Amino acid sequence: MPPHLAGHLAMLGFSAAVAGSFALGSRAANFIDPSVMTAARFWIAALVLLALSSVSGQARRSAARAPWRYFVLAALMSFYFVTMFEGLKTATPVSTAAVFTLTPILSAAFGWMLMRQRFSARMGLALALGGIGALWVIFRADWAAFAAFDVGRGEAIFFAGCVAHAVYTPLVARFKRGEGVFAFAFGTVLAGAILLTIWAAPAIMATPWGELPAIVWITLAYISLFASAASFALLQFAATRLPSAKVMAYTYLTPTWVIGWELALGAGGPRPLILVGIGLIVCALVLLLRDEHGPARAVSPA
């Protein structure tokens, strides 16, 4: 399979896995501290990735060279996940997912600054179209709210996390030194678990683990296995085969996936005007996927 096609398939799985964390996370966010939830998910994900890297033989082939790389990447992703759960306390899953779709624009900028990755005119148009669609959803299709820049607190908090996520993507390609996908993801997740355990130690000790509702445990299991272990591996796999802007282009699918999750969970869909923004976001994804042979060249696997 061509490297770029494998990267696209990986990001399709990534977007589906991530969407579930928004839908389930909004239902658990008010029952547990975001830092505690993220620390727990990282420890579970680290165990899963350790097992996968051992079975695949990557653990034996990969030495722990320059461990500082993992802590830099882990700090960025830890900040992203904590702000996501903090934002979901007050923002809807769909609007939070729409904020997430702003990361391709940010990722393209950081990809150029860190890796000198360029993008074509069509890719620039797609990023702009996706950004407009995201803003349409974030401001609830309300021109008065847009004119007043009335951004919700949850959306604003999560946007800061998305900036960290956008920096993370090109850094993966820059920091990777031949490690296997599972081994490299394990190093990143383990570093995140250590950082957050130190940071959130008082909150972890104060959490009434035996009294948490079932939705917290369901969410923790999902985000650990699918939205952490699987998504970390998929993202790092794709980031070495596609330019940063294209990797993050798949975040444009997230609001659509979230709507599907919300319908499946019985919450109902967004009002019709919001779907206009979703449509623009999907159009942006189509444009980016058609731009296979433009100036934006894929990063060669390390």
N, C-alpha and C positions, 0 to 999 in steps of 0.2 A: 504494500500500500504506500502511495506517495506520502512523504512527510507532511505536506501541507494538508492533505485530506485527513490524515490521522489526527492532526491538530484540530481541524474543524469538528470531527466527530467527538473528540475529547471535550471541546467547549460546549457542544450541544448537551452532553451529559452533565457538564458543570452547571449550565444555566438551569436545567431541570432540578438538580440537587439543591442549588442555592435557593430557588423559589420556595421550596418547602420550609426553609428556615424562617422566612418572613411570615408565612401563614401560621406556623406553629409557634414561632417566637412571640408573636403578638398576644397569644393566649397564655403564655407562661411568664412574660416579662415582668409583670407586677407581683409575682410570687417569690422571686429570688433576685439577689443582687447580680447585676450584669457581669461583674468581674468574677464572682463565684461560679456562675454558670459557664463562663468562658474557660476558666481554669479547669473545671471538671471535664468539659468537652475535650480540652487539649490532652489531658492525661489519658482519657479513654482512647482518643484518636491516636495518641503516641503508641499505645500498646498494640493497636490494630496494625499500624504502619510498621512497627518493629517486627511483628509476625510476618507481614507480607514481604518485607525486605529480607528477612531471614530465609523464608521459603524460596524466594527468587534468587538467593545467593548474592544479592546486592550488599548485604551487611558485611559479608566477608571480603568483597572486592572494594569496598569504600572505606577509606580511612577518614578519621575525624580531622581533616586538615582545615586550618583557619576557622575554628569554631565561632569566631566573632561574626562570621557571615550569617550564621543561623540566628544569632541574637538580634542582629539588625533587622532581618526579615521578620522575625517573630514579634519584635516590638511594633512593627507596622501592622501586622495582621491582628495582633492582640488589641491594639487601639481600634482597628476597624470593627472587630466583633463586639467589643464592649460598647462602642457607640451605637452599633446596630440595635442591641437589646435595650439600651437606654432610650433610643429614639422610638422604638416600638411601644414604649409605655404610653405615648401620647399620639403618635402618628398611626395612620391606617397602614395595613400591609401593602396595599397597592401604591399609595403615595410614597412610602419608604422605598419600595422597589423602583419607583420612578426616579428617585434621587440616585439610586444605584446606577441607573442608565446614563448618568452624567460622567461616569468614570471613563468611557472611551475617549472623550474629549481631553480629559486630564491625562489619561494614559498616553495619548498621542503626543501631548506636549512633553511629558517626562521621557517618553521613548526617544524623542528627538534630542532632548538635552543630554540624556545619559548614554544613548546608543547611536545617536545620529540617524535614527530611522526616519525616513521621509515618507510622505503619503501623497497620493495623486489628488487631482482636482475632484474626481468623483468621490474619493474617500472623505475629502474635506466637506463636500456637499452632504454626504451621508451623516457625518458627525454633527453638522449644523442642524439637519433635519431631525435627528434623534434628540438633540438638545432641546429643540423647540417642543417636540412631543413630550419630553420629560417635564419641561416647565409648565406645559398645559395641564398635566396631571397634578404636579406639585401644587399649583395655584388653584386646583379644583375647577378649571375652566371658567374662572372668575376674573374678568379683566380688571375689576376694581381692586381685587386682592393683588394682582400682578402689578398694577400701577402704584399701589401703596407698598409693594414688596412685602406683603403680609405672609411671611414664611412661618410655618408652625415650628414650635420649639423642637419637636422630635425630628423634623426634617432637617433643621439647621444643625443639630447635634450629629446626625448621621452623615451629613455632607462632609464634615471634618474627617470622619472615618473613611469616607470614599476617597478623599485626597490621599490618605495613607495607602489605601488599596491600589491606587493608580501608580504610586511610586514603587510599590512592591513588584508589580508585573515586570517592568524592564530590568529591575535589579536581579530577578531570578536568573535571567539570561546572562547577566554580567557576573554574578557570583558563582554560578555552577561550574564545577571543575571536573566534569566527567563522572560524577556520582550518578547512581541509578535513580530513577524517579522516586521509588518508594523510600530509598535511603535518604535522599535529599529532603523529601517531605517529612520524614521522621525527625531528622535533625532540626528542622524548622519548628515543628509542632512541639517537640520536647523542650526546645528553648523557650517557646511561648508558655508552656506549662510551668516551667521553673520561674520565669519572670512574673507571671500572674499569681502564682502561689505565694511568692514573697510579697508582692504588692497587696494582695487581698487577704493575707493571713488572718487579720482580725475578723473580717467579714465571714471568712470560711469557718472559723471557730464559732461564730455567733449564729450560723445558719441552723435552724431546727430541721435537720435532714429527715427525721422520722415523721414530721408533720407536713411535709410538702405535698401538694395535691398531685394526682396522677398525671395531669397534663405536663407538669414540670419534668417528670421522669420520661414520659413519652417524647417530649421535645429534646431532652438531653440525649436520649438514645439515638434519635434521628440525626441531630446536628453533629453528634460525635462520629457516627458511622458514615453518613452520607454527605453532610454539609461541611465536614472537617476532613476526615481521612480521605474520602473519595475525591472531594473537590480540590484539596491541596494537591493530590497526585495528578489529577486531570489538568489543573491550571499550570503546574510546573511542566508537565509533559507538553502542553500546547505552547507555552511561552518560549520554548526552544525551537519551535517549528513555524511560528507565525510572528509577524510584527506585533508590537504591543497593542496598537490600535485595533487590529483585527481580533486579537485575543479577547480584548475587553468589549468588542462589538457584540459578542454574544450576551452581554448583560442586557442588551435591548430586548431579549426574549423574556427576561425575568418578570416584568409586570404581567405579560400574557400568561405565563405559567402560574403566577400568583392568583390571577383571576380564576383560573381553573381550580387551584387548590381551595380558594374561598367558596366556590360553587360546590365542590366536593364535600366541604365541611359544613355546608348548609348556611353559609353567611350571606349568600346572594351576591350578585355582581354589582359593579359601579353604575352610576347613572349614565345614560346614553352619551352626554356631552364628553364625559371622561374618555369614552372609547375613541373619540377623534384623536386624542393625544396618543393613545395606544396604537392606533393605525399609523400615525406618523413614525412612531418608534419602529414598528415592523417594517415599514418602507425603508427606513435607514439601514436596517439589517440586510434587507434584500440588495440594496445598493452596494454594501460592503462585501457581500458574498460574491457579487458579480465582478468585483474589482480584483480578479485573481492575478492579473499579469501587469499591474501598474507599477509605478516606481517604488511602492512599498514592498520591499523584498523581505522574505522570511529570514529569521535568524537561524543560522545553521546549528544543528544540535551540537552540544559541547562534547 
